[in-house]
C-alpha cells in the first residue's frame, strides 16, 4: 500500500505549517491538533483498506485471433465490499501487443460488478499469455492506494491472418473475386474433366455446346467442365533470415503464411490435397498432404507459432528432404525472398525438385525497391541509389528468366500482391492441365 495524492498534499500542508511555527509565525497548537487528527484518520483509513474484502476480476478474451487484427478484451470487476470502490484497472498483457484503453478508472457500487473493455492487436504470431489483472484501489478517505494483483491467466493463439479467406468467400459469392487480384479464366485444353450438362448460358463457346443433347431437348445444351481433382499441392516455405524483411507491420514470412492459407483453402475446395514444409536454420516443420476444407484448421495449428530464424536457409537440404517425403507428382510452391547471392544454391535445388514435380517459385521482393525505381531522381545521391536498385532488379530478373527457361514457373512480386498472384498461377496451372 502506498500514500495517495490527498495524503501527500496534506503532509505537505502540515510541513509548511511546521516551518511557520519554527519561525515563530504560528503557535504550536495550530499544527499539533490538525496533525494528530490527520494521523488518526490516516491509520483508520489504512486499517479499513487493509481489512476490507478485496475485489475480484475475471477476463473475457478470445482463445484464437488473427495477427494484425484488432480485437476486444473484457475485464469484469466485482466489488465485494460495503462501499463504492474507486480504482484504476490495467491488464497485464504481452509486451508485443498494441493496446488501446488499457488503463481505465472505474467506480463500482457496493456489491455490484462492472465490465470494462479495451482493444488489442498482436503483430506477431504464437501463444500469448495474459497472467494478471492489476487493480490500484483507492481507500475510503482517499489517503491510500492499495495495489491488488489478481491471478487470472489466459492464453490465446495468434494465427496467421485468415481474413483473406473470409474476403475471398464474400467476393466469390458475388463473383467479385477480381477485387483481390484473382482472375478467373475460361478453362480450356487438356486436364479438364467433364462435369455435367446444363442449359446454354450467354458467353459459352460453340465448342461447349453438346449438339446431340441439344437436338434431343430442342434447346441449347452446354457441357460444363471442372478442373482435375485429387491432385496435390505442397508448400515449401523459407523461414530463414531473408524472410524477416519487413513491409509495414508484417514480415515477408507473415505475408507468405497469409497467402499460403488463401491458396491452400482454394486448393482444398478444388478437391486437391495440401501439405506444408518450412525450412530455415536447423529446424523444419512438416505437415503431410491432407484433403478436405477442414484441413485448414490442422494447417493453422501446425504453423501458427512459426517464426523466421536469423540463419541462412539450406535450399538443397530442403529439396532432398521434401523429395523423400512426397512421392506423388505435386505442385511444389516455393515461397522465398531470394537474392542474387542465392543463385548457385537455389538453382540446383529447384532443378532437383523439378525431376518429379511441377515447381512454382513465388519470390517476394521489397516494396522499397519499387519505390526507388519509381521515384524522381533529383540529386547525385538519389542517382547512385537508383542505379544500384536498377542493377539489383535487373540481375534478379535475369535469375527469374533463367529459372523460367529451365521449366520453373516464377513470379517476382511485392508482398501485397503475393496472395492474388499465387492463386492466379494455381488456377492457370489447373486450367491448362499442367499438373
N, C-alpha and C positions, 0 to 999 in steps of 0.2 A: 504494500500500500504506500502511496506517496501523497504529499500535500497537493491540494487543488489550488487554482489561481486565487480563490477567495481567501484561503489560508495564507498564501504568500502576500497578498495585498494587506491583510490585517496585520501580519507580523511586521511588514514594512512601516505601517502607520504607527504601531507601538514603538518601533525603533526610533522613529522621528520624535515621538513624544518623550522617549527616554533621553535622547540627546538634548531636547529642550530643557528637561529637568536638570540634567547635568550642568547646563549653562545658566541655571537659576531663573529660567523663564517661567517654569511651572512648578507647582508643589507636587510632591511625590504621589499624593493621593489621587491626583488626576490620572496617573499612569497605572498605579498598583491595582486599583479596583477594576478597571476595564481589562487589565491583563489577567487577573485571577478569573474573572467571568469568562473571558475568551478561552483560557486554559481548560476550565471545566467543560465548556461546550465542545472543545476540540476532543477531549478524552471521551466524553459521552458519544459524540459523533463517530469516533474511531471504533469504540466497542460495539456500537449498534451495527455499523457496517461489517465488522468482523464476524458478528454472531448471526446476522440475518441469513435467511435461506438464499443460496446462490441461484441465479437464473440458469436455465438450461438452453441449449441451442441444438438444432438439427439442420443439416444441409440437404437441399434437394438439387441434384445435378445429374445430367445425362451420363450414362455409363459409356457411351461411344459418341464421338463427334468427328467432324472433318477438319483437317488442317486448314487454317486461313479463314475459317467461317466464324462469325460472331454468334455466341450462344448465351442463353440466360442461366444464371445460377440463383438459387434462393436460399436464404437462411431464416429460419423461424426461431425467434427468441421467446421463451416462456418465462414470465415473471412469476416466481413462486413466493414472493414476499408480500407484506401487507401495505406496501406503499408504492407510489408511482416510481417506476425505475427510469432514471436518466442515464444514458450511457453512449459510448461510441463503440461501434462494432466493425471489425475488419476480419476478413477471411485470410487464412494462411494458404495462399495459392502458390503454385510453382513459379520460380523466378523467371522462366522464359515465356510466361503468358502476358498478353496485353490485356489490361483490365480497365473498365470504366466504372466509377462509383463504388470503388472497393471499400472506402471508409465512409460510414454513414452514422449520423447522430440520430438517436431514437428516444422516444419516451413511451413506456408501456404501463398502462394502469395495473393496479394490484390484481393478481390472479388471472391476468389476460395474457395473450400472446400477440406477437406482431411478426409479419413476414416481410422481409426486405429482399430486393433483387439487385443484382449487378450483372454486367456483361463481361464476357471474357472471350479471348481469341488466342488459339495456340498457333504459333508459326513453325513449330516442329512437331514431328510425329512421335508416337511411342506411348508408354504408360506415364501418366501424370498423377501425382499424389497430392491430395488436399488433407493435411494431417489435423489441423486445429482451427477453431474459431476463437478469436481474441475479443474479449469484452472489457472495456475500460469503464467501470461503474462509478458513478458519482454518489457520494454519501448523502444522507438526508439533508444535512445542513450545507452541503456543497463545499465542505472543508477538505475532504479527502477524495482521492481517486484510487480505486482498487482494481488491479488487473486480474482478470479471470480467464484462464486458458482452458477451453472445453475441448476434450478429445472427441472428434467425430471424423474418423478417417474415411475418405472416399478415394477410389482410384478410377480414373477414366482412361479410355483408349482413344488416342487421336489417330484417326485413319487418314490415308490419302484422300484428297477431295473427290467425293463421288457425285458432286453437284453436276458435273458434265454429263453423267449418265441420266440424271433426272431431267436435265435440259434437253438431252437428245430424245428422251421418251416423249417429252411435251411437244417438241417441234416435229418429231416424226409422226405424231398423231395428226398434226395439221399439215403434214407434207412440207414442212418448212425447215428441214434439217440443213438446207443450204446456208442458213444463217450461221451455222457453226463451221462453214467452210467445207461441208461434206457434199459432194456432187454425186447424185445417183444417175448413172448412165444406163441406157438400154443394154440388156445382156445379149450378146451375140457370140457366135463362134463355138468352138469346142468347149467341152467341160460344162455344158448346161444341160440339166436334167429336165425332161418333160414333167410338168406338174399336173395340169388339168386343162380341160376345155372350158371356155366361157364365152359369153357374148362379146362381139366385137366392140372395142372402145376406140373413141377418136384418138388418133396418134399411133395405133397399132400398124405395123408394117404389113405389106402384102404377103411377105414370107411367113407371117404368123397365122394367116388365115387357113383354116382346115376346110378345103373345098368339099370333101366328102360329107363332113358333118353339116356344112352349110346347105348343100343340096338336099340333105335328109330333113333338116329342120325348117328349110325355107327362110332362114335368116343367117346373117354373117356370124360365123363362129371362129374364134381365135384360139390358138394354142398358147398356154401360159407356161413359162419355164421357170425353174428355180436353180439357184446355184447348187453345185455338188455339195453334198453333206458328208458328215463323218470324216472330215479331213482334220488336220492337226496344226495348231499354231503354238509355237514355243517362243517365249520372250527371253532374250539374253541381255540382261540389263547391267551396264557398267556401274559399279558402286565405288569406283576409285576416286582419286583426288580431283581429276578434271571435272567430275560431276558435282563438285562442291561449289562451282561457279554460281554466282547469284545474279538473277534478273528480277529486280524488285524485292519482294519479301521472300521469294521462293528460290531454292536452289534448282539447278538443272535436274538433279536427281528427283526432286519432288515433282517437277513438270513431267519427267519420264514416267513416274508411277501413276500420276493422274491420267496421262494419255494412254498408258498401258491398260488401265482399268476400263476406259471407254471402249477401246478396241477389243479387249477381252470379252466385255459384255455383248458387243455386237457379234463377235465370232461365235460365242455360245448360243446366241439367239439364232444364228445361221445353222446351228446343228453341229458345229465343229467342237473339238476338244481343245483346251487351252492349258499350257503349262508355263512355269516361270523358273528361270535360274538367274541369280545375281552373282557377280564376281567382282572382287576388288580386295587388295591386300591378301591376307592369308585365309579369309573366310568366304564361303559361298552359301547361298540358300537355294534349295531345290524344292519345287512344288510340282509333282508329276502331272501330266496332262489329265484333265477330267472334263466330262461333258455335263451339260445342263446349266441353266441360268443360276441355279442355287450355288454353283461352284464359285461364284463371285465372292460369297461370304468366306469360303475357305481360303481364297486368294488373299483377301483383305487381312484375315487373321495371320496369314503366313508372312506378309511383307510389311505390315503397318509400322513395325518398330525398326525397320532397316534404316541405316544412316550411311552416307558416303564416307569412306575411310580416307585418312590422309596418307595414302600409299598408292603407288602405281598399280595399274591393272595388268594382269598377265593374260592377254588375249589368246595366246597359243594354248596355255593350260586349260583355259575355259572352254575352248573349242574341243579339245581332246576329251574333257570331262563330259561335255554335252553329248558328244557322239557316242560315248559309252552308255549313256542313259536313254537316248532317243534313237530307236532303230527304224521306226516308221518314217517314211518320207514326210517332211513337215515344212511349213513356212517358218523359218527362223528369223525373228525380228530382233535385230541387234540395235540397242539404243545406247549411244555414247556421245562423247564430245571429243572427237579425235583431233589431234594436232598434226602438223606436217612432220613432227618428230616421230610419230607413231607408225609411219608408213611401213617400215621394214618388219614391224611386228604384226600389224593388223592384216596386211595383205595375205600372208601365208595362212593366218587363222581363218579368214573368210574363204580362202580357196579350199581349205580342208573341209569346212562345213558344206561347201557347195558340191562336194562329191556325191553326197546323199540327199541333200536338201535344197530347197529354194531359199535363198538368203536375201533379206531386205535390211539394209543399213539405214537407220534413221539417225542422222548426225545433227546434233544441236550446236549452233554457234551463237556467240554472244550478241545481244542487241547492240552493244556499243560499237561493234564492227560496222554494222549497217549505218548507225548514226554518223560515224566518222566519214564514211564514204558518201553519205547524202548531204553533209553539211557544206556550206560555202567556205572556200579557203581564202583567208584574207592576210594571214601572216606567214612568215617563213617557218615558224614552229608548227603551224597548222598544216603547211605543205609537207613538212617532214612526216608528220603523223599520218597524213592522208596517203603518202607514198608507201609507208610501212604497212598500213592497213590494206592497201590495194595489192601489194606484193603478197601478203599473207593470204588474202582472199583468192588470189589467182592460183597460188600453189595448192590451196585446199580444193579449189575447183578442179585442178588437174588430177588430184587424187581421186575425186569422185568420178571423173571421166575414165580413168584407168580401171577403177573398180567396175564401172558400168560395162566397159568393153570386155571385162572378164566374166560377165554374166551375173553380177550382183546388182540387185535393184537398189538404187540410192535416192536419198532425199537429204539435202543440206538446208536446214531451216532454223529460224529462231524459235525459242521455247513456246511462245504464244501460238505458233502455227503448227506445233507438233501433233496435237490430237487430230485435227482435221486432215492433215497430210497423211498420217498413218492410216486413218480409216479409208481415205480415198484410194491409197495404194492397195490396201487389202481388198476393197471392192473391185478394183481393176483386175487384180490377180484372180479373184474368184470368177469375175465375168469372162475373163479370157481363158479360163481353164488351165492356167499355168501350173497349178499345183497338182 
